[in-house]
Amino acid sequence: MKKFTSYTLIFMILFSFSIAGMADVVRNETVYVSLKHNGEAENIKIVTHISGSSNDDYYVEYGQLDNLQVLTKDVEPTVEKGTIKWDAKKLKEKDIYYEGKISKKLPLDLKIRYYLDGTEVEAQDLAGKSGKVEISIKVENSEDLTTQIQLPLNLDVFKNIESKKGVMSVVGKTMTVVFTHLPMGDEEFTVKAEGQDMEFDSIIISSMDSSTMLGEGLGELDKLTDGFNEMSDATEKLEEGSKELSKGMGLLKNGLKSLGEGVTKLVDGLKEIGSNLKSILKGFKELNDGLGQLGNGLKEGIESVGDMNQGLNRLSSEGDNIEKGIEGLNGGLMELKAGYNSIGEGLSGLNQGHSDLSLLAQSLVDSNDPRVKGLAEGVIKEGKVMEELGQGMKQINMAMGGVAQNTNQLLEGYKVYNKGINQIAMGFGQFSGEIKALPDEIQKMYQGHSQLVDGLDLLLNGLEQSAAGGAELGKGARNIPGEVDKVIDGQDKITDGLNKLREEGIEEITDNVKKFSNKDESQGYTSFVDERNVDNSNCQILMQTPSIKVEKETSVPVPQREVKRTFFQRIIDLFKVFRK
């Protein structure tokens, strides 16, 4: 049944061109090639079928064949000077079939290699062996032909069959791996499998003119070309976007450097203010201690009014110095608030610039490339951190405003307080009549002054914490530019990769497809025998390697009487070489 099916397919190919219009002569040339195991041509036979009619006396073909044999009865050609002439009257009556041999290089090169357990071996050495086998078939120097390769594998012998480029089909217990090569450059095909007591049927390879095989399908290649052009344009835009992202990263890096420098200056200012505030706080504590001692002294002996008067005068004198200290503190806090405002405005500008970068990153967050997606997510997170940093600076600025306002109120209150001290000192004579109430007032003053000292203590603690936080912020701001450099390097690599994908991948494929789709069908591959056979001429090449079988003992054949072969039997004999 297998042989019958094979012969049927061959006859379908052989006679497929006989139904053409009879107004012209149609020439169909079939090239049968016996290959060695490695793909080299060993024997080439040509079978030509001519049909139709001609108004000329002779139909003329070109070519030089060895051992030319006519397979149609009562027809003989005239062969001279590389031409073959056929009587047009005979051709009108019947189709003409003839065969011959030729020694000529094929219009493509085949290289077939065999490997067993990773080591290259000769094909026949695989017979009867077991292990992991790999067959490599390379098609080279094929410019006009589309080639199909069929490699059959017995599923009783082979398992775990793998092939990246092949199409697999199973009929019965035979899996056939089919490869198709288009004239778009050299290409290699491989099949891997695990075999037990291995044997291989012949590899069947057929080639035809590309325009004949694809027909109207060539027009579809224009659509494919358009698609590749769109991919190239999209990749170019993605490459441009990647470059812009790198530029944005550079701006971010510079902004972070400026931020780090500003934060360093801020921390230095906070430390200086803290140092001054410590001196002021020390004076307030000494003053508070003096008030406490004054109150105790009043309780122990009101008779010490003179001493108290002297103490009040001293207090009045020291009050002017304290007032100047508070004025200096207030001025320093106002300058600190102005510094915070400048930093806040700088962060706001930096955040605004980064928002444009975040918009670009948002458009890339759904990218299929994990590196682009990771980079975009990092930029978005970084934008959120910058926004939170800006909010924190705003809160610090507001807090500093409150501190400055409280310090101002402290100054105004102390002025009133100092004025009162002066009035007390000046009017101590009048106050002596009410000296008994003075200890209680002093105690109240002491308590209020203690609250002021506590407030200044909290202010100092807050400034120290701000300085510590600013130092951490500065450290982070100094480290981030180095990380941004790494991101920029990665982005530049992505840009280079996109450029290589566009120039060496998509555009190269597009050029190959264009070359293939622009082939002139009228100039296709029409004859292997002689390229001058172009009018209504078709050519197909059928190639076959030997099978790989375990050698078996054969009996001596018994001579038989020669029987005269019919025409169809002679046609079948042509293909028996492919079944050996």
ABEGO torsion letter per residue (X at the ends): XAAAAAAAAAAAAAAAAAABBAABBBBBBBBBBBBBAAGBBABBBBBBBBBEBBABABBBBBEBBBGBBBABBGBBBBBBGGBBBBBAAAAAABBBBBBBBBBBBBABBBBBBBBBGGBBBBAAAABGBBEBBBBBBBBBGBAABBBBBBBBBBAAABBGBBBAABBBBBBEABBBBBBBBBBAEBBBBBBBBBBBGBBBBBBBBBBBBAAAAAEAAAAAAAAAAAAAAAAAAAAAAAAAAAAAAAAAAAAAAAAAAAAAAAAAAAAAAAAAAAAAAAAAAAAAAAAAAAAAAAAAAAAABAAAAAAAAAAAAAAAAAAAAAAAAAAAAAAAAAAAAAAAAAAAAAAAAAAAAAAAAAAAAAAAAABABAAAAAAAAAAAAAAAAAAAAAAAAAAAAAAAAAAAAAAAAAAAAAAAAAAAAAAAAAAAAAAAAAAAAAAAAAAAAAAAAAAAAAAAAAAAAAAAAAAAAAAAAAAAAAAAAAAAAAAAAAAAAAAAAAAAAAAABAAAAAAAAAAAAABBAAABBABAABAABABGBBBBBBBBBBBBBBBBBBBBBBBBBBBBBBAAAAAAAAAAAAAX
